[in-house]
Amino acid sequence: MSYYFAWRPYVSVAERRRQAERKLAKLKKKGQSVSPVRIEGRTIAKSFWGQAWCSNLERYSDYENRLPRGRSYVRNGSVVDLQIGKGEVTAMVAGSNLYNIKIAIAPVKGARWKGICRDCAGTIDSLVELLQGRLAKAVMDRVSRQGDGLFPAPGEIKLSCSCPDWADMCKHVAAALYGVGARLDEKPELLFVLRGVDENELIAGAGQEVPLSKSPPGAAKVLDDRDVAALFGLEMAETAGSHIRAVPEQPKRSKAVKGNNTSAEKMPRPKQRKSSRMSRSKPEAQRLSPLRGRKRRARRRPDRVA
């Protein structure tokens, strides 16, 4: 039955999913890999890159009529496969049939990309912080700025869908575009792949905002070692290029000279031993004293006889 001049019969969401699952199972048997878009709740994108992508779509009036239906399709799981490559997005969206979508996006022009790298030079230090969107607001606003930022304008996007809808932006294409925003939550690096640029160039520009001088500083601007010593009150060691190396003087030993008792006076004197008489105890001296008295009296007796 032909539905060219009439509306197709309504197919419930559950029935569309069952039909899509059966067709995907056939594709998997043929060896084709599929990557469906799964969304929990009503929020399509939660990260900076995903939200910025969705906001970029909604800022253009060319898409505003078909975007609400696309949000409904991506929320109910109708995007059963989504692949993002360099300059191209391919998807399969379940409707009354399974439709193939192809979205071609022009790469970022060289001058435009260089302008982004120049404006962000010195502000991005980590690739992890860049992909997680944890940078300064001014940097993220510059990257997502309308017209000369990283996100595409309607003139840079070409849309095609296998559905019978005559409009370029049908609900299936809109669902695939919102699916890109949801996928950037998981893999934000795919945005740089899609636009054909290298995200490492943003980090390579860190520290290049100040040009380095190749010529050495003038002699008048270089302080001499003596000036540095006088400025800070330090004793500077001799430079490595000097021919004579300073050898620390060793202390001279003092020689003993005859008649000079200075060295002897400085040397500690050994302790003198006490004489045997002094070392005798007091009781022993008392015993010897009567014997000495008797000897004296014996010597005096012959004198008296004579």
Beta strands, then each sheet from edge to edge (+ up, - down):
strand 1: 79-85
strand 2: 88-94
strand 3: 98-105
strand 4: 157-161
sheet 1: 1+ 2- 3+ 4-
end
